Amino acid sequence: MRCVSVLLVLVSFVQAVEARYDELRCGQSGCGYGTAVVAWRGLVRCDQSGYGGQLNSYIRRKEMAGFPKKERQRIIDEYLAASGNNMFVPHEFVDWLGGQPDHEAYDWFYGMDDAEAARQQRIQLARQMASGLRIVVQDTTTNDQVVSLSVREYPTFISPVSLRKSGGGYERFDPESSDAQQELRRQAATAMASWLSRYRGCAENIGLDMGPLEDIAQTLRGVEEEVA
């Protein structure tokens, strides 16, 4: 029982440090990363097989959930300043980070052993095998004795979002399934919203109206606005 209490105290400590990260960070003095991060990382690295290892795994899961965008931007900016580079080259950053065990992003990249990292890379390659495959479906409609043919293209496989937390996987897409169509529309809306977030600025810079695309994204989600 005492062991559990000690672990909970350590977890609470880390959460408190994370909450005050911006206040404690010594970025203004040019050290490159926070004193708070150095403090808890030194604590949890003291024993990878005991409480430290368990807490380190907890922290790594939180980190893998995602550094906020502003933190990732800061990390890249600080790396470029420290390295003297004017371009972010991923493999150069990874090589540089390998020699910075106290860096706040270290466990994000080096928090697993090489065997597990290689396995994750192979899993990603397997995802790429299923991604991009297409099926073509021909639809026939009759209107006033006029037969119209249309061709629609769909992905061969889709990965339902609801299954991803439990490991996920790819299901063969059935164009006749209303559930499959709804799932694909939701994913399309999410992808379109992401596209708008990334490219809206350059499109509006040349006078393009993004409103119609926003309407399409809303319709794909099944959100209909009432017209007053």
C-alpha positions as CSV (number, residue, x, y, z in Angstrom):
1,M,0.0,0.0,0.0
2,R,2.9,2.3,0.9
3,C,4.4,1.6,-2.6
4,V,1.2,2.7,-4.3
5,S,1.1,5.9,-2.2
6,V,4.6,6.8,-3.1
7,L,3.9,6.3,-6.8
8,L,0.8,8.5,-6.6
9,V,2.7,11.2,-4.8
10,L,5.3,11.2,-7.6
11,V,2.6,11.3,-10.3
12,S,1.0,14.3,-8.5
13,F,4.4,16.0,-8.4
14,V,4.9,15.6,-12.1
15,Q,1.4,16.8,-12.9
16,A,2.1,19.9,-10.7
17,V,5.4,20.5,-12.5
18,E,3.7,20.2,-15.9
19,A,1.0,22.7,-14.9
20,R,3.6,25.3,-13.9
21,Y,5.9,24.4,-16.8
22,D,5.8,27.9,-18.4
23,E,6.5,29.6,-15.1
24,L,9.5,27.4,-14.2
25,R,11.0,27.1,-17.7
26,C,14.3,28.9,-18.0
27,G,14.0,29.5,-21.8
28,Q,14.7,33.2,-21.5
29,S,18.2,32.5,-20.1
30,G,19.1,30.4,-23.2
31,C,19.3,27.0,-21.5
32,G,17.0,25.6,-24.2
33,Y,14.7,23.5,-22.0
34,G,13.0,23.8,-18.7
35,T,14.4,23.4,-15.2
36,A,11.2,21.7,-14.3
37,V,11.7,19.1,-17.0
38,V,15.3,18.5,-15.9
39,A,14.1,18.1,-12.3
40,W,11.5,15.5,-12.9
41,R,13.4,13.7,-15.6
42,G,16.3,13.3,-13.2
43,L,13.9,11.9,-10.6
44,V,12.2,9.4,-12.8
45,R,15.4,8.2,-14.5
46,C,17.0,7.2,-11.1
47,D,15.5,3.7,-11.4
48,Q,14.0,2.5,-14.7
49,S,13.0,-0.9,-13.1
50,G,11.2,0.6,-10.1
51,Y,9.0,3.5,-9.4
52,G,11.0,5.6,-11.8
53,G,10.4,3.3,-14.7
54,Q,6.7,3.2,-14.0
55,L,6.5,7.0,-13.7
56,N,8.7,7.4,-16.8
57,S,6.2,5.3,-18.8
58,Y,3.4,7.4,-17.5
59,I,5.1,10.6,-18.6
60,R,6.1,9.1,-22.0
61,R,2.4,8.2,-22.6
62,K,1.5,11.8,-21.8
63,E,4.2,13.1,-24.1
64,M,3.1,10.8,-26.9
65,A,-0.4,12.1,-26.6
66,G,1.2,15.2,-28.1
67,F,3.2,18.2,-27.3
68,P,1.0,21.2,-27.8
69,K,1.7,22.9,-31.1
70,K,3.3,25.9,-29.4
71,E,5.7,23.6,-27.5
72,R,6.7,21.7,-30.7
73,Q,7.3,25.1,-32.4
74,R,9.4,26.2,-29.5
75,I,11.4,23.0,-29.5
76,I,12.2,23.2,-33.2
77,D,13.1,26.9,-32.9
78,E,15.4,26.2,-30.1
79,Y,17.0,23.2,-31.9
80,L,17.6,25.4,-35.0
81,A,19.2,28.1,-32.9
82,A,21.4,25.6,-31.0
83,S,22.5,23.8,-34.1
84,G,22.9,26.8,-36.3
85,N,20.8,25.3,-39.1
86,N,18.1,27.2,-41.0
87,M,16.2,24.1,-42.1
88,F,14.6,21.4,-40.0
89,V,15.8,18.1,-41.3
90,P,14.1,15.3,-39.3
91,H,17.0,12.7,-39.4
92,E,19.5,15.4,-38.3
93,F,17.2,16.4,-35.4
94,V,16.9,12.8,-34.3
95,D,20.7,12.3,-34.4
96,W,21.2,15.5,-32.4
97,L,18.5,14.6,-29.9
98,G,20.2,11.3,-29.3
99,G,23.0,13.1,-27.5
100,Q,20.6,15.2,-25.4
101,P,19.2,12.7,-22.8
102,D,17.9,15.5,-20.5
103,H,16.0,17.2,-23.3
104,E,12.2,17.4,-22.8
105,A,11.5,15.6,-26.1
106,Y,14.1,12.8,-25.6
107,D,11.7,10.2,-24.4
108,W,9.3,11.0,-27.2
109,F,11.9,9.6,-29.6
110,Y,14.1,7.4,-27.4
111,G,11.6,6.2,-24.8
112,M,11.4,2.8,-26.4
113,D,14.2,0.3,-27.2
114,D,15.3,-0.2,-30.7
115,A,13.4,-3.5,-31.1
116,E,10.1,-1.9,-30.3
117,A,10.9,1.2,-32.4
118,A,11.6,-1.2,-35.4
119,R,8.4,-3.0,-34.7
120,Q,6.4,0.3,-34.8
121,Q,8.1,1.2,-38.0
122,R,7.0,-2.1,-39.6
123,I,3.5,-1.6,-38.4
124,Q,3.5,1.8,-40.1
125,L,4.7,0.1,-43.3
126,A,1.8,-2.3,-43.0
127,R,-0.6,0.7,-42.6
128,Q,0.9,2.1,-45.8
129,M,0.1,-1.2,-47.6
130,A,-3.6,-0.7,-47.0
131,S,-3.6,3.1,-47.5
132,G,-4.3,4.5,-51.0
133,L,-6.0,1.4,-52.5
134,R,-9.1,2.1,-54.4
135,I,-12.3,0.5,-55.7
136,V,-14.4,1.8,-58.5
137,V,-18.2,1.5,-58.3
138,Q,-20.5,2.1,-61.3
139,D,-24.0,3.6,-60.4
140,T,-26.9,3.5,-62.8
141,T,-29.9,5.9,-62.4
142,T,-33.0,6.3,-64.6
143,N,-34.8,9.6,-65.0
144,D,-37.6,10.0,-67.6
145,Q,-36.4,6.9,-69.4
146,V,-32.9,8.3,-69.6
147,V,-30.3,6.1,-68.1
148,S,-27.3,7.8,-66.6
149,L,-24.1,6.1,-65.6
150,S,-21.8,7.5,-63.1
151,V,-18.6,6.1,-61.6
152,R,-17.6,6.7,-58.0
153,E,-14.3,5.9,-56.4
154,Y,-13.8,4.7,-52.8
155,P,-11.0,3.5,-50.6
156,T,-10.7,-0.3,-50.6
157,F,-10.2,-0.3,-46.8
158,I,-11.1,2.1,-44.0
159,S,-9.9,2.3,-40.4
160,P,-12.9,3.0,-38.2
161,V,-12.0,5.7,-35.7
162,S,-14.0,4.0,-32.9
163,L,-11.7,0.9,-33.0
164,R,-8.3,2.7,-33.0
165,K,-8.0,3.0,-29.2
166,S,-8.3,-0.8,-28.9
167,G,-5.6,-1.4,-31.6
168,G,-7.6,-0.6,-34.7
169,G,-7.4,-2.2,-38.1
170,Y,-8.7,-1.9,-41.6
171,E,-12.1,-3.1,-42.7
172,R,-13.0,-3.6,-46.4
173,F,-15.2,-0.8,-47.4
174,D,-18.7,-1.7,-48.5
175,P,-20.3,1.1,-50.7
176,E,-23.8,-0.4,-49.9
177,S,-23.4,-0.1,-46.2
178,S,-24.8,3.1,-44.7
179,D,-22.6,2.7,-41.6
180,A,-19.5,2.5,-43.8
181,Q,-20.6,5.5,-45.8
182,Q,-21.2,7.5,-42.6
183,E,-17.8,6.6,-41.2
184,L,-16.1,7.6,-44.4
185,R,-18.0,10.9,-44.4
186,R,-16.8,11.7,-40.9
187,Q,-13.2,10.9,-41.8
188,A,-13.6,13.1,-44.9
189,A,-14.9,16.0,-42.8
190,T,-11.9,15.6,-40.4
191,A,-9.5,15.5,-43.3
192,M,-11.1,18.6,-44.9
193,A,-11.0,20.5,-41.6
194,S,-7.3,19.7,-41.3
195,W,-6.7,20.8,-44.9
196,L,-8.5,24.1,-44.2
197,S,-6.5,24.7,-41.1
198,R,-3.2,24.2,-43.0
199,Y,-3.9,25.9,-46.3
200,R,-6.6,28.5,-45.7
201,G,-4.1,31.3,-45.4
202,C,-2.4,30.8,-48.8
203,A,-5.8,30.2,-50.5
204,E,-7.3,33.4,-49.0
205,N,-4.1,35.3,-49.9
206,I,-5.1,35.0,-53.6
207,G,-8.7,35.8,-52.9
208,L,-10.3,32.3,-52.8
209,D,-13.4,31.9,-50.7
210,M,-13.1,29.0,-48.3
211,G,-16.8,29.2,-47.2
212,P,-18.0,26.6,-49.6
213,L,-15.4,24.1,-48.4
214,E,-16.5,24.8,-44.8
215,D,-20.1,24.1,-45.8
216,I,-19.0,20.8,-47.4
217,A,-17.2,19.8,-44.2
218,Q,-20.2,20.5,-42.1
219,T,-22.5,18.6,-44.4
220,L,-20.2,15.6,-44.4
221,R,-20.3,15.6,-40.6
222,G,-24.1,15.6,-40.8
223,V,-24.4,19.1,-39.3
224,E,-27.2,21.1,-41.0
225,E,-27.7,24.7,-40.1
226,E,-31.3,26.0,-40.1
227,V,-31.9,28.9,-42.4
228,A,-33.6,31.7,-40.5
